[in-house]
Each structure stands twice: as structure tokens, then as C-alpha cells.
Amino acid sequence: MANDRLARAGALLDTLSVDALLVTNGTNRRYLTGFTAHDHAPDELSATAVISSDGVTLFAPSTNLPWAESEALPGVTVRPAERKWTDSIAELVKTAGWTRLGFEDATTTVAVYNELRQALDSQVSLLPIGDATDSLRAVKDESEIALLTHALRLTDQAFMAAEKRIRAGMTEKQAAEIIAEELRRAGSDGEAFPTIVASGPNAAKPHHAPGDRTIQEEEPIIIDMGALHQGYAGDLTRTIWFGQPSGQLVTMYRTVQAAHDAALAKAAPGVRGIELDSAARDVFAAQGLEHYFVHSLGHGLGLRVHEAPSASMRSRDTLEPGHVVTIEPGLYIPEWGGVRIEDVVLITEDGAQNLTSSPKRSVEATQEKNA
């Protein structure tokens, strides 16, 4: 798998017409080299990598050098970085005689760019490459699918255990603490992102930090959470409630469920991200509710919670086997609340496989139980 990653990275050189690529994006560095360290800050990188026709070179400071050497994938050369790592890059460029160096403009700071520009010969061009290296991570290999599947299994396990413990009368913070506890108990390495527990009017916000608001009966409670397994993120959203759901909640939930199911049925290789988004959006439009769907349908999932491909109104991506994408339609009504349902699917050769197993609420079953 590692050799395939390096080969695909090397192929970018011809595609981008550069002699080498400088990797400053920590996620791409991990993907290409195996080195798992996180960066302390945008101006304090744990290591940097250079892709060239000779392979991948990982430059690490003395404090991280033994760690990098122990984790480096086969085919990755680990070298010590000088105190000012841009000098190490410049020395490599000059020694190799390169004249065109690509760099990740989204994660390279202006200060680093200026340092490189000063350290390099005037004949060397620094060329921005956009999301070219990020795109390498879009199609997951077998090992990544296994890691993601496990992360999602842990997420499901933690959610189902937490749902049994959360009660009306608790605060959002208390519910979030229960979820964090169940993630640890399930074996998660941590939270893939800060858990969202948004109740009542707070559920009208797609993103929300759990607060001191008390969870009440009859209202929507959006829970968005994810386990973390060897760097790979889970992602799950369920909308729950206690007692008898209000009439508006019943209507909103059924509509979101229908939009979710329409998009899930549409997911397949060859389908464009914009078409997947439209499958859900059309359901809302038919009910005159499309303006309450304020975000994209979904996003890729892997070493990052949000990565390629995208499923949005502006997406230019086309789904292909190996893509892992979320399907998470939602409706958000100011001052009332909202509903979101999210599953994660793997695009296969002939369709899509839902990797999420957490049960969804049944409006009908709740109404019968409370009748």
C-alpha cells in the first residue's frame, strides 16, 4: 500500500510539471510517510516532506528524528532537519539542481514562503499546487477502509451505549460527557472532533458547543460524534427525543429521513457530488423547505473529518470506488430546532455500502409507545 501511495505521489510531478513537491500539510505528510506526529502550530511543524523522482524524503528536527525513523513507511528516507528547516529544503533543491518546486499553498505560511524564497536561488520557481496532494487521499485503499470501518464501528457502539444513559433533565454538557466516556469505553483513541449535543432551539445551529441548557421532552436533540482509530475518523449524526415528539418534529424528521434515503439510493460510482446533493435537496424543495437546508449533503472522511470528495451544490467531484462519503441532510428552523441524520457510505464497484449501523428513530414506534 505504501509503495502505491508513493507511486501516485510521484506521478503528480509530471501532472504538475514540477521537479519536486514540498509537503507542509500534516495530514498529507502522515499519509505519505507514516509519521504520525501532529504539528504544534502552523509555524511549528513536526516535520516536512519532499516528493521527487527519487522518492519521498522526510525532514525531522532532532527531537522528532528517532520517532520519524521508527514510523517511516518503506521507501521513505528520513533526514535530520537543520534548526531552520527551510534551509534543509533549500540545500536539497540546490544539490538536486531542481528549478521548479511545488508547494501546498493552503498550508504554507507567508513567512515560510518568504524564507524559502530567500534561501533558494533566483532560478528556482515556487509553484502553488492547490489540493493536488490532498486528492491522493480521496480513494481509500483496503487498509484505510478497514481502519475507517473500525472507527465507525466504535462510533456506533459508543452512540448506542450513550443513548441508553442520556435523559431529559440533563444538560447538553452532561450528555456530551457521557458520549466521551462511552467513546473511551468502546476503545476509541479520542474524539474525532468535539462532540455536538444540540437540544431544542440550539438544534437550529448545524454546529454547536454543548452548553448548560437542560434537555427537555418532546424537542429535537441532535447528536454529532465520531470515534478516532489510528488517525482515522468516524462520523455519525442522529436526532433523538424523549417522550412524545411534537407534530413539527414528526414532520421534520420524516422529511429529513426521506431526503437521506433518496441520497443513499443515489450513491454509486459515476454519480457526481452535485447530483448526490440534489437528490436530498429535491426532497426538501418538494415540501418548500429547501431554504432550511443550509449546508452541503456530505463530505469525504478519512484522516480528516472533512476531505475529498464533496457532495455539495458546487462539487466538481465524481464518485468512484474507494470513495468514502457522508450523507447528512438536515433542516434547521430558527428558534425551534433542527433535525439531521448522517450515515457514512463506501462507494463500491456497483453501488454503495452503508458503513453505519446505529439505529434511527422511528416516529411511528414512538407515537404508538406513547399512545
Secondary structure, DSSP 8 states (H G I E B T S, - for coil): -HHHHHHHHHHHHHHHT-SEEEE--HHHHHHHH------SBTTB-S-EEEEETTEEEEEE-TTTHHHHHHH--TTEEEEE--SSHHHHHHHHHHHHT--EEEE-TTTS-HHHHHHHHHHS-TT-EEEE-TTTTGGGGSS--HHHHHHHHHHHHHHHHHHHHHHHH--TTSBHHHHHHHHHHHHHHHT-SSBSS--EEEEGGGGGSSS----S-B--TTS-EEEEE-BEETTEE--EEEEE-SSS--HHHHHHHHHHHHHHHHHHHH--TT-BHHHHHHHHHHHHHHTT-GGG--S-SEEE-SSSSSEEEEESTT---B--TT-EEEE--EEEETTTEEEE-BEEEEE-SSSEEE--------HHHHHHHT-
